[in-house]
Amino acid sequence: MINYYEQVKEKLIDTETTIRVKDYTKNLVMIENYFEIGRLIVEAQGGEEHAKYGDGLIKEYSLKLMKEVDKKYSERLLRRIRQFYIIFSKENWPTLSAKMSWSHYDEVMKLKDINKINYYILRVNEGNLGIRELRTIIKSKEYERLPEDVKEKLKSKQELELKETIINPIVIPNPKDIEITKEKELQKLIMENIYLFLKRLGTGYHFVGNEYSIRIGDRNYKIDLLLYNKVYKSYVVIELKIGELKHSYISQVELYMNYVDKNLKDVTDNKTIGIILCERDNRLLMEYCSKEDIIIREYVLNN
């Protein structure tokens, strides 16, 4: 007869040893061992369909493990480990991510919707998000702000274009709850939290400059924010606007994009993308705009 408890105990002792000795691999070893422990618990309970009725066994294992291995192996933790196996054994993951800590997995499992879970795991892996950053984008309902067609592409694991990865609206950190009435104030607010802003914008963004000076003919211009996306190999011009979208903003951003394409873009780069960040979109105006590489996004301030 299989002694499931001894196998669970052995795996946990192995996990604890690895955590203390091999710091560089402890994250992945812990995740892989927890997955296996979840499988053993489910099997010991007679399979997944019986697992939810097997909390007596969970309690028994927990009492023993807290005495023989470590006090942290509470009933709650063992139930979460069981849930971890049940969720991810169905998804046929090729490998468990070394970039995801147990805290990351524990956080995304609260979502229950597997499509949301997949999305946030993708965001952590591509953006190297810490647990606090993950909690922030979940709290801001980043997945819910994706267009439905983008959600469908994610479900079928299709590759997204850069413009499809930019959430609407974009949440700008405003921890001091400052009233913003001018574009300069909005730019200053973003610059005070620039790296958090880049994380919220999406994956692969690098800051190039703010009020980036360019000269066209005998006139000087300044780009509010110039970024580079390393994943999509494209410069990104961002113009910040207070109030509703106007047609003149589109012409302005197009001018800047053409300059960047001609003077900064490398031969291996893709075409420059433009983002107009404004308080209110103008859907009617955008129906008559054929510039697919100019993206209109609203912003909201969040403290």
C-alpha positions as CSV (number, residue, x, y, z in Angstrom):
1,M,0.0,0.0,0.0
2,I,1.3,3.5,-0.9
3,N,2.2,5.6,2.0
4,Y,1.3,9.0,0.6
5,Y,2.1,10.9,3.8
6,E,5.7,9.7,3.8
7,Q,6.1,10.8,0.1
8,V,4.6,14.2,1.0
9,K,7.0,14.5,4.0
10,E,10.0,13.5,1.9
11,K,9.2,16.1,-0.8
12,L,8.8,18.8,1.8
13,I,12.1,17.9,3.5
14,D,13.7,18.1,0.1
15,T,12.1,21.5,-0.5
16,E,13.3,22.8,2.9
17,T,16.9,21.5,2.3
18,T,17.0,23.2,-1.2
19,I,15.8,26.5,0.2
20,R,18.6,26.6,2.7
21,V,21.4,25.3,0.5
22,K,20.8,26.2,-3.1
23,D,19.4,29.7,-3.2
24,Y,19.6,30.1,-6.9
25,T,17.3,27.2,-7.6
26,K,15.1,27.3,-4.5
27,N,12.2,29.0,-6.3
28,L,11.7,26.5,-9.1
29,V,12.4,23.5,-6.8
30,M,9.7,24.7,-4.4
31,I,7.2,25.2,-7.2
32,E,7.9,21.8,-8.7
33,N,7.8,20.0,-5.4
34,Y,4.5,21.7,-4.4
35,F,3.0,20.6,-7.7
36,E,4.1,17.0,-6.9
37,I,2.9,17.2,-3.3
38,G,-0.5,18.5,-4.7
39,R,-0.7,15.4,-6.9
40,L,0.1,13.1,-4.0
41,I,-2.5,14.7,-1.8
42,V,-5.2,14.4,-4.5
43,E,-4.3,10.7,-5.1
44,A,-4.3,10.0,-1.4
45,Q,-7.8,11.5,-1.2
46,G,-9.0,9.2,-4.0
47,G,-8.8,11.6,-7.0
48,E,-9.9,15.1,-7.8
49,E,-13.6,14.4,-7.6
50,H,-13.2,13.3,-4.0
51,A,-10.5,15.9,-3.0
52,K,-12.9,18.5,-1.7
53,Y,-14.3,16.1,0.8
54,G,-10.8,15.1,2.0
55,D,-10.0,17.8,4.5
56,G,-9.8,15.3,7.3
57,L,-6.7,13.9,5.6
58,I,-5.4,17.5,5.1
59,K,-5.8,18.1,8.8
60,E,-4.0,14.8,9.7
61,Y,-1.1,15.6,7.4
62,S,-0.8,19.2,8.6
63,L,-0.6,18.2,12.3
64,K,2.2,15.7,11.5
65,L,4.1,18.0,9.2
66,M,4.1,20.9,11.6
67,K,5.7,18.7,14.1
68,E,8.1,16.8,11.9
69,V,9.1,19.3,9.2
70,D,8.1,22.9,9.7
71,K,5.3,24.8,11.5
72,K,4.3,26.7,8.3
73,Y,2.6,23.6,6.8
74,S,-0.9,24.5,8.0
75,E,-4.1,23.1,6.7
76,R,-4.6,26.3,4.6
77,L,-1.2,25.9,2.9
78,L,-1.8,22.2,2.1
79,R,-5.2,23.1,0.6
80,R,-3.6,25.7,-1.5
81,I,-0.9,23.3,-2.7
82,R,-3.7,20.8,-3.6
83,Q,-5.6,23.5,-5.5
84,F,-2.3,24.5,-7.3
85,Y,-2.0,20.9,-8.7
86,I,-5.7,20.7,-9.6
87,I,-5.6,24.0,-11.6
88,F,-2.2,23.6,-13.4
89,S,-2.4,19.9,-14.1
90,K,-5.3,20.8,-16.5
91,E,-3.5,23.5,-18.3
92,N,-0.7,21.3,-19.7
93,W,2.1,23.8,-18.9
94,P,5.3,22.7,-20.6
95,T,7.3,23.9,-17.6
96,L,6.5,25.7,-14.4
97,S,8.0,29.2,-14.4
98,A,11.2,30.0,-12.5
99,K,10.1,33.6,-12.5
100,M,7.0,32.9,-10.5
101,S,7.4,32.5,-6.8
102,W,4.9,30.6,-4.7
103,S,3.5,34.0,-3.6
104,H,2.8,34.7,-7.3
105,Y,1.0,31.5,-7.8
106,D,-0.9,31.8,-4.6
107,E,-2.0,35.3,-5.7
108,V,-3.2,34.3,-9.2
109,M,-5.1,31.2,-7.9
110,K,-7.5,33.6,-6.1
111,L,-8.8,34.6,-9.5
112,K,-10.3,31.2,-10.3
113,D,-10.9,32.2,-14.0
114,I,-8.1,30.3,-15.9
115,N,-8.0,33.0,-18.6
116,K,-7.2,35.7,-16.1
117,I,-4.7,33.4,-14.4
118,N,-2.9,32.8,-17.8
119,Y,-2.9,36.5,-18.6
120,Y,-1.3,37.5,-15.3
121,I,1.3,34.7,-15.5
122,L,2.2,36.0,-18.9
123,R,2.6,39.5,-17.5
124,V,4.8,38.3,-14.7
125,N,7.0,36.3,-17.0
126,E,7.4,38.9,-19.7
127,G,7.7,41.9,-17.4
128,N,9.6,40.3,-14.4
129,L,6.9,41.6,-12.1
130,G,7.4,41.3,-8.4
131,I,4.6,40.2,-6.2
132,R,3.6,43.8,-5.2
133,E,3.5,44.8,-8.9
134,L,1.4,41.7,-9.7
135,R,-1.1,42.7,-6.9
136,T,-1.2,46.2,-8.3
137,I,-2.2,45.2,-11.8
138,I,-4.7,42.7,-10.6
139,K,-6.3,45.3,-8.3
140,S,-6.5,47.7,-11.2
141,K,-8.4,45.1,-13.2
142,E,-5.9,45.1,-16.0
143,Y,-7.3,42.0,-17.6
144,E,-10.9,43.3,-17.5
145,R,-9.7,46.4,-19.4
146,L,-8.5,44.4,-22.4
147,P,-10.7,44.5,-25.5
148,E,-12.7,41.4,-26.1
149,D,-10.9,40.5,-29.4
150,V,-7.6,40.7,-27.5
151,K,-8.9,38.3,-24.8
152,E,-9.9,35.9,-27.6
153,K,-6.4,36.0,-29.1
154,L,-4.9,35.3,-25.7
155,K,-7.2,32.3,-25.2
156,S,-6.0,30.8,-28.4
157,K,-2.4,31.8,-27.6
158,Q,-2.1,34.0,-30.7
159,E,0.7,36.6,-30.8
160,L,-0.4,40.1,-30.0
161,E,0.6,43.3,-31.7
162,L,2.1,46.1,-29.6
163,K,-1.0,48.3,-29.8
164,E,-3.1,45.4,-28.6
165,T,-1.1,45.1,-25.4
166,I,-1.8,48.7,-24.3
167,I,-4.6,48.6,-21.8
168,N,-7.4,51.2,-21.8
169,P,-7.6,53.2,-19.7
170,I,-4.0,53.5,-18.5
171,V,-3.8,53.9,-14.7
172,I,-1.3,56.6,-13.7
173,P,0.0,56.4,-10.1
174,N,-1.0,59.5,-8.1
175,P,-0.1,58.6,-4.5
176,K,-0.5,62.1,-3.2
177,D,-3.9,62.6,-4.9
178,I,-2.6,65.7,-6.7
179,E,-5.1,67.6,-8.9
180,I,-3.9,67.7,-12.5
181,T,-5.1,70.7,-14.6
182,K,-2.1,71.1,-17.0
183,E,-0.1,68.8,-19.3
184,K,3.2,69.7,-17.5
185,E,1.7,68.6,-14.2
186,L,0.7,65.3,-15.7
187,Q,4.2,64.8,-17.2
188,K,5.7,65.6,-13.8
189,L,3.5,63.1,-12.1
190,I,4.4,60.4,-14.5
191,M,8.1,61.1,-14.2
192,E,7.9,60.8,-10.4
193,N,6.8,57.2,-10.9
194,I,8.2,56.5,-14.4
195,Y,9.2,52.9,-13.8
196,L,5.8,52.0,-12.3
197,F,4.2,53.8,-15.2
198,L,6.2,51.7,-17.7
199,K,5.2,48.5,-15.9
200,R,1.6,49.5,-16.1
201,L,1.9,50.4,-19.7
202,G,2.9,46.8,-20.6
203,T,5.9,44.6,-21.2
204,G,9.3,45.6,-22.6
205,Y,9.2,49.4,-22.3
206,H,12.4,51.4,-21.7
207,F,12.6,55.1,-21.0
208,V,14.4,57.2,-23.6
209,G,13.6,60.8,-22.5
210,N,10.9,63.3,-21.6
211,E,10.5,66.6,-23.4
212,Y,12.8,65.0,-26.0
213,S,14.1,67.8,-28.2
214,I,13.9,67.4,-32.0
215,R,14.4,70.0,-34.7
216,I,12.5,70.0,-38.0
217,G,13.5,72.8,-40.4
218,D,14.0,76.0,-38.4
219,R,11.6,74.9,-35.6
220,N,12.2,73.1,-32.3
221,Y,9.7,70.6,-30.9
222,K,9.6,68.5,-27.7
223,I,8.2,65.0,-27.5
224,D,6.4,64.6,-24.1
225,L,7.7,61.0,-23.6
226,L,9.9,58.9,-25.9
227,L,10.1,55.2,-25.1
228,Y,11.5,52.1,-26.7
229,N,9.8,48.7,-26.6
230,K,12.5,46.0,-26.6
231,V,10.1,43.1,-27.1
232,Y,8.5,44.7,-30.2
233,K,11.6,46.5,-31.4
234,S,9.8,49.8,-31.8
235,Y,10.1,53.4,-30.6
236,V,7.0,54.7,-28.9
237,V,6.0,58.4,-28.9
238,I,3.6,59.5,-26.2
239,E,1.8,62.8,-26.1
240,L,0.0,63.9,-23.0
241,K,-3.2,65.8,-23.3
242,I,-5.7,67.3,-20.8
243,G,-9.3,67.1,-21.9
244,E,-10.8,65.4,-24.9
245,L,-9.0,64.2,-28.0
246,K,-8.7,66.7,-30.9
247,H,-7.8,66.2,-34.5
248,S,-4.7,68.5,-34.2
249,Y,-3.2,66.0,-31.6
250,I,-3.2,63.3,-34.2
251,S,-1.3,65.5,-36.7
252,Q,1.2,66.5,-34.0
253,V,2.0,62.9,-33.0
254,E,2.3,61.8,-36.7
255,L,4.9,64.5,-37.2
256,Y,6.9,63.2,-34.3
257,M,6.6,59.6,-35.4
258,N,7.9,60.4,-38.9
259,Y,10.9,62.3,-37.4
260,V,11.8,59.3,-35.1
261,D,11.4,56.9,-38.1
262,K,13.7,59.0,-40.2
263,N,16.3,60.0,-37.6
264,L,16.3,57.5,-34.7
265,K,14.9,54.2,-35.9
266,D,17.4,51.5,-36.8
267,V,17.0,49.4,-39.9
268,T,16.1,46.4,-37.7
269,D,13.4,48.4,-35.8
270,N,9.7,48.3,-36.6
271,K,7.8,51.4,-37.4
272,T,7.3,53.9,-34.5
273,I,4.1,53.7,-32.6
274,G,2.3,56.8,-31.3
275,I,0.1,57.0,-28.2
276,I,-2.1,60.0,-27.4
277,L,-2.9,59.9,-23.7
278,C,-5.9,62.0,-22.9
279,E,-8.7,62.4,-20.4
280,R,-11.5,61.5,-22.8
281,D,-11.4,59.8,-26.1
282,N,-13.4,61.0,-29.1
283,R,-14.9,57.9,-30.7
284,L,-16.6,59.8,-33.5
285,L,-13.3,61.5,-34.5
286,M,-11.4,58.2,-34.5
287,E,-13.9,56.7,-36.9
288,Y,-12.5,59.0,-39.5
289,C,-8.8,58.5,-38.6
290,S,-7.0,55.8,-40.6
291,K,-3.7,56.0,-38.7
292,E,-3.5,52.5,-37.3
293,D,-0.1,53.1,-35.7
294,I,-1.6,55.9,-33.6
295,I,-3.2,54.7,-30.5
296,I,-5.7,56.7,-28.4
297,R,-5.8,55.8,-24.7
298,E,-7.6,57.5,-21.8
299,Y,-5.9,57.8,-18.5
300,V,-7.2,57.7,-14.9
301,L,-5.3,58.8,-11.8
302,N,-5.1,56.3,-9.0
303,N,-3.6,56.9,-5.5
